Amino acid sequence: MYSIIKSIYQDIENELELRNPFNPNVLLATKSPFQYSMRRALIESVEGGTDVFLSEGILSKHNLQNGQVAIQDNRTYEGWRHEF
């Protein structure tokens, strides 16, 4: 039973990228603007398919007049989507 539960958890861990923290500074280090799609929650069933709560948007970096850097998160979508 443990191996089945562990396998299911590892699948969810990979799909939600639980070991990868959402850090805009890291994402913007190589590309600005950076378009992202982040799966934040799952509801799965055998007969009904999968519902996923998604956040999608564009991160961008802006230099302020005082020398600081501001990060803008322009969310283009946030909500549930059904997958089959």
CNS distance restraints for C-alpha pairs under 8 A (distance, minus, plus):
assign (resid   1 and name CA) (resid   5 and name CA) 6.38 0.50 0.50
assign (resid   2 and name CA) (resid   6 and name CA) 6.00 0.50 0.50
assign (resid   3 and name CA) (resid   7 and name CA) 6.00 0.50 0.50
assign (resid   4 and name CA) (resid   8 and name CA) 6.32 0.50 0.50
assign (resid   5 and name CA) (resid   9 and name CA) 6.16 0.50 0.50
assign (resid   6 and name CA) (resid  10 and name CA) 6.07 0.50 0.50
assign (resid   7 and name CA) (resid  11 and name CA) 6.26 0.50 0.50
assign (resid   8 and name CA) (resid  12 and name CA) 6.37 0.50 0.50
assign (resid   9 and name CA) (resid  13 and name CA) 5.93 0.50 0.50
assign (resid  10 and name CA) (resid  14 and name CA) 6.10 0.50 0.50
assign (resid  11 and name CA) (resid  15 and name CA) 6.18 0.50 0.50
assign (resid  12 and name CA) (resid  16 and name CA) 5.99 0.50 0.50
assign (resid  13 and name CA) (resid  17 and name CA) 5.69 0.50 0.50
assign (resid  13 and name CA) (resid  18 and name CA) 5.18 0.50 0.50
assign (resid  13 and name CA) (resid  19 and name CA) 7.34 0.50 0.50
assign (resid  14 and name CA) (resid  18 and name CA) 6.78 0.50 0.50
assign (resid  15 and name CA) (resid  39 and name CA) 7.57 0.50 0.50
assign (resid  16 and name CA) (resid  38 and name CA) 7.72 0.50 0.50
assign (resid  16 and name CA) (resid  39 and name CA) 5.60 0.50 0.50
assign (resid  16 and name CA) (resid  40 and name CA) 6.34 0.50 0.50
assign (resid  16 and name CA) (resid  41 and name CA) 7.39 0.50 0.50
assign (resid  17 and name CA) (resid  21 and name CA) 7.94 0.50 0.50
assign (resid  23 and name CA) (resid  27 and name CA) 6.53 0.50 0.50
assign (resid  24 and name CA) (resid  28 and name CA) 5.98 0.50 0.50
assign (resid  24 and name CA) (resid  59 and name CA) 7.18 0.50 0.50
assign (resid  24 and name CA) (resid  71 and name CA) 7.59 0.50 0.50
assign (resid  25 and name CA) (resid  29 and name CA) 6.05 0.50 0.50
assign (resid  26 and name CA) (resid  30 and name CA) 7.78 0.50 0.50
assign (resid  27 and name CA) (resid  31 and name CA) 7.07 0.50 0.50
assign (resid  27 and name CA) (resid  34 and name CA) 6.93 0.50 0.50
assign (resid  28 and name CA) (resid  32 and name CA) 5.35 0.50 0.50
assign (resid  28 and name CA) (resid  33 and name CA) 7.06 0.50 0.50
assign (resid  28 and name CA) (resid  34 and name CA) 6.34 0.50 0.50
assign (resid  28 and name CA) (resid  59 and name CA) 7.35 0.50 0.50
assign (resid  28 and name CA) (resid  60 and name CA) 7.13 0.50 0.50
assign (resid  28 and name CA) (resid  61 and name CA) 7.15 0.50 0.50
assign (resid  32 and name CA) (resid  59 and name CA) 7.15 0.50 0.50
assign (resid  32 and name CA) (resid  60 and name CA) 5.41 0.50 0.50
assign (resid  32 and name CA) (resid  61 and name CA) 6.40 0.50 0.50
assign (resid  33 and name CA) (resid  58 and name CA) 6.41 0.50 0.50
assign (resid  33 and name CA) (resid  59 and name CA) 5.52 0.50 0.50
assign (resid  33 and name CA) (resid  60 and name CA) 4.42 0.50 0.50
assign (resid  33 and name CA) (resid  61 and name CA) 7.02 0.50 0.50
assign (resid  34 and name CA) (resid  58 and name CA) 5.50 0.50 0.50
assign (resid  34 and name CA) (resid  59 and name CA) 5.05 0.50 0.50
assign (resid  34 and name CA) (resid  60 and name CA) 6.40 0.50 0.50
assign (resid  35 and name CA) (resid  56 and name CA) 7.63 0.50 0.50
assign (resid  35 and name CA) (resid  57 and name CA) 5.82 0.50 0.50
assign (resid  35 and name CA) (resid  58 and name CA) 4.37 0.50 0.50
assign (resid  35 and name CA) (resid  59 and name CA) 6.32 0.50 0.50
assign (resid  36 and name CA) (resid  56 and name CA) 5.57 0.50 0.50
assign (resid  36 and name CA) (resid  57 and name CA) 5.57 0.50 0.50
assign (resid  36 and name CA) (resid  58 and name CA) 6.20 0.50 0.50
assign (resid  36 and name CA) (resid  59 and name CA) 7.66 0.50 0.50
assign (resid  37 and name CA) (resid  54 and name CA) 6.80 0.50 0.50
assign (resid  37 and name CA) (resid  55 and name CA) 5.83 0.50 0.50
assign (resid  37 and name CA) (resid  56 and name CA) 4.32 0.50 0.50
assign (resid  37 and name CA) (resid  57 and name CA) 6.74 0.50 0.50
assign (resid  38 and name CA) (resid  54 and name CA) 5.63 0.50 0.50
assign (resid  38 and name CA) (resid  55 and name CA) 5.19 0.50 0.50
assign (resid  38 and name CA) (resid  56 and name CA) 6.22 0.50 0.50
assign (resid  39 and name CA) (resid  52 and name CA) 6.59 0.50 0.50
assign (resid  39 and name CA) (resid  53 and name CA) 6.02 0.50 0.50
assign (resid  39 and name CA) (resid  54 and name CA) 4.74 0.50 0.50
assign (resid  39 and name CA) (resid  55 and name CA) 6.62 0.50 0.50
assign (resid  40 and name CA) (resid  52 and name CA) 7.32 0.50 0.50
assign (resid  40 and name CA) (resid  53 and name CA) 5.48 0.50 0.50
assign (resid  40 and name CA) (resid  54 and name CA) 5.81 0.50 0.50
assign (resid  40 and name CA) (resid  55 and name CA) 7.20 0.50 0.50
assign (resid  41 and name CA) (resid  52 and name CA) 5.71 0.50 0.50
assign (resid  41 and name CA) (resid  53 and name CA) 5.05 0.50 0.50
assign (resid  41 and name CA) (resid  54 and name CA) 7.50 0.50 0.50
assign (resid  42 and name CA) (resid  50 and name CA) 6.89 0.50 0.50
assign (resid  42 and name CA) (resid  51 and name CA) 5.83 0.50 0.50
assign (resid  42 and name CA) (resid  52 and name CA) 4.75 0.50 0.50
assign (resid  42 and name CA) (resid  53 and name CA) 6.54 0.50 0.50
assign (resid  43 and name CA) (resid  50 and name CA) 5.67 0.50 0.50
assign (resid  43 and name CA) (resid  51 and name CA) 5.11 0.50 0.50
assign (resid  43 and name CA) (resid  52 and name CA) 6.53 0.50 0.50
assign (resid  44 and name CA) (resid  48 and name CA) 7.31 0.50 0.50
assign (resid  44 and name CA) (resid  49 and name CA) 5.86 0.50 0.50
assign (resid  44 and name CA) (resid  50 and name CA) 4.36 0.50 0.50
assign (resid  44 and name CA) (resid  51 and name CA) 6.38 0.50 0.50
assign (resid  45 and name CA) (resid  49 and name CA) 5.42 0.50 0.50
assign (resid  45 and name CA) (resid  50 and name CA) 6.42 0.50 0.50
assign (resid  48 and name CA) (resid  84 and name CA) 7.56 0.50 0.50
assign (resid  49 and name CA) (resid  82 and name CA) 7.45 0.50 0.50
assign (resid  49 and name CA) (resid  83 and name CA) 6.10 0.50 0.50
assign (resid  49 and name CA) (resid  84 and name CA) 4.75 0.50 0.50
assign (resid  50 and name CA) (resid  82 and name CA) 5.86 0.50 0.50
assign (resid  50 and name CA) (resid  83 and name CA) 5.09 0.50 0.50
assign (resid  50 and name CA) (resid  84 and name CA) 6.21 0.50 0.50
assign (resid  51 and name CA) (resid  80 and name CA) 6.42 0.50 0.50
assign (resid  51 and name CA) (resid  81 and name CA) 5.59 0.50 0.50
assign (resid  51 and name CA) (resid  82 and name CA) 4.43 0.50 0.50
assign (resid  51 and name CA) (resid  83 and name CA) 6.01 0.50 0.50
assign (resid  52 and name CA) (resid  80 and name CA) 5.44 0.50 0.50
assign (resid  52 and name CA) (resid  81 and name CA) 5.35 0.50 0.50
assign (resid  52 and name CA) (resid  82 and name CA) 6.39 0.50 0.50
assign (resid  52 and name CA) (resid  83 and name CA) 7.51 0.50 0.50
assign (resid  53 and name CA) (resid  78 and name CA) 7.31 0.50 0.50
assign (resid  53 and name CA) (resid  79 and name CA) 5.32 0.50 0.50
assign (resid  53 and name CA) (resid  80 and name CA) 4.33 0.50 0.50
assign (resid  53 and name CA) (resid  81 and name CA) 6.45 0.50 0.50
assign (resid  54 and name CA) (resid  77 and name CA) 7.40 0.50 0.50
assign (resid  54 and name CA) (resid  78 and name CA) 5.55 0.50 0.50
assign (resid  54 and name CA) (resid  79 and name CA) 5.57 0.50 0.50
assign (resid  54 and name CA) (resid  80 and name CA) 6.23 0.50 0.50
assign (resid  54 and name CA) (resid  81 and name CA) 7.32 0.50 0.50
assign (resid  55 and name CA) (resid  75 and name CA) 7.14 0.50 0.50
assign (resid  55 and name CA) (resid  76 and name CA) 7.96 0.50 0.50
assign (resid  55 and name CA) (resid  77 and name CA) 5.84 0.50 0.50
assign (resid  55 and name CA) (resid  78 and name CA) 4.49 0.50 0.50
assign (resid  55 and name CA) (resid  79 and name CA) 6.85 0.50 0.50
assign (resid  56 and name CA) (resid  75 and name CA) 5.81 0.50 0.50
assign (resid  56 and name CA) (resid  76 and name CA) 5.67 0.50 0.50
assign (resid  56 and name CA) (resid  77 and name CA) 5.05 0.50 0.50
assign (resid  56 and name CA) (resid  78 and name CA) 6.30 0.50 0.50
assign (resid  57 and name CA) (resid  73 and name CA) 6.74 0.50 0.50
assign (resid  57 and name CA) (resid  74 and name CA) 5.39 0.50 0.50
assign (resid  57 and name CA) (resid  75 and name CA) 4.08 0.50 0.50
assign (resid  57 and name CA) (resid  76 and name CA) 4.74 0.50 0.50
assign (resid  57 and name CA) (resid  77 and name CA) 6.60 0.50 0.50
assign (resid  58 and name CA) (resid  73 and name CA) 5.95 0.50 0.50
assign (resid  58 and name CA) (resid  74 and name CA) 5.21 0.50 0.50
assign (resid  58 and name CA) (resid  75 and name CA) 6.49 0.50 0.50
assign (resid  58 and name CA) (resid  76 and name CA) 7.42 0.50 0.50
assign (resid  59 and name CA) (resid  71 and name CA) 6.89 0.50 0.50
assign (resid  59 and name CA) (resid  72 and name CA) 5.64 0.50 0.50
assign (resid  59 and name CA) (resid  73 and name CA) 4.70 0.50 0.50
assign (resid  59 and name CA) (resid  74 and name CA) 6.34 0.50 0.50
assign (resid  60 and name CA) (resid  71 and name CA) 5.75 0.50 0.50
assign (resid  60 and name CA) (resid  72 and name CA) 5.26 0.50 0.50
assign (resid  60 and name CA) (resid  73 and name CA) 6.75 0.50 0.50
assign (resid  61 and name CA) (resid  69 and name CA) 6.73 0.50 0.50
assign (resid  61 and name CA) (resid  70 and name CA) 5.84 0.50 0.50
assign (resid  61 and name CA) (resid  71 and name CA) 4.69 0.50 0.50
assign (resid  61 and name CA) (resid  72 and name CA) 6.35 0.50 0.50
assign (resid  62 and name CA) (resid  69 and name CA) 5.67 0.50 0.50
assign (resid  62 and name CA) (resid  70 and name CA) 5.13 0.50 0.50
assign (resid  62 and name CA) (resid  71 and name CA) 6.27 0.50 0.50
assign (resid  62 and name CA) (resid  72 and name CA) 7.57 0.50 0.50
assign (resid  63 and name CA) (resid  67 and name CA) 6.55 0.50 0.50
assign (resid  63 and name CA) (resid  68 and name CA) 6.06 0.50 0.50
assign (resid  63 and name CA) (resid  69 and name CA) 4.62 0.50 0.50
assign (resid  63 and name CA) (resid  70 and name CA) 6.28 0.50 0.50
assign (resid  64 and name CA) (resid  68 and name CA) 5.32 0.50 0.50
assign (resid  64 and name CA) (resid  69 and name CA) 5.82 0.50 0.50
assign (resid  64 and name CA) (resid  70 and name CA) 6.80 0.50 0.50
